[in-house]
């Protein structure tokens, strides 16, 4: 009997060990790794976008950098999480950098992805080497309300109900009307609409609600690394409001695109790559 008990204990011990070491840590995104450079770039796409939005950018730089291109959970056909949130996604990206020992990466984020880049550089300043922000503001809501204050426990249930109640045709019509206001390059409009159609509707609604309630204007004073802010041409007409939002960001270079809309990487390609080249290779 004692021998049986001893064997049972041993079996349970090894089962526990196998379980612990067999577990794979999960992150709130899928990642594609390319290139073999010593310096790493982390690309974070915007709201409801695929990591494919960075394909051309990664292809230009992967001979000199190791590129990690993310697609966030629930967007563009990736598996959704039960309860996505801006804060938890930020933590997940920071955890990936730490767990994979990525030394001082340059984080490049578009739209909401730029919000993550700012938040990570502010909350984990020791992790980040540089940031590139592609058409993002520290507080989107402050454009219409400069005195905006983020709500502590923001209730997103009504907007989730609204979006999830839409038929696919209704949602497609909404996106078909919205995307041309964000993307002038007509050859890419259907691709971007398709990414949103493949996105989980609850994730779409929750992250739209979360990001609309995000205010990083004060927090960005903690960012220590060099920052390049690339803004669409329309924002050049609102410079005082834009630069007020970024006033707490030290060591920042704000540049305004010469043409196009929100998807600068498609709409003002030459200018965009010229800005990236100067910043990424600067010593």
Secondary structure, 3 states (H helix, E strand, C coil): CHHHHHHHHHHHHHHHHHHHHHCCCCCCEEEEEECCCCEEEEEECCCCCCHHHHHHHHHHHCCCEEEEEEEECCCCCCCCCCCCCHHHHHHHHHHHHHHCCCCCEEEEEECHHHHHHHHHHHHCCCCEEEEEEECCCCCHHHHCCCCCCCCCCCCCHHHHHHHHHCCHHHHHHHHHHHHCCCCCCHHHHHHHHHHHHCCCHHHHHHHHHHHHCCCCCCHHHHCCCEEEEEECHHHHHHHHHHHHHCCCCCCEEEEECCCCCCCHHHHCHHHHHHHHHHHHCCC
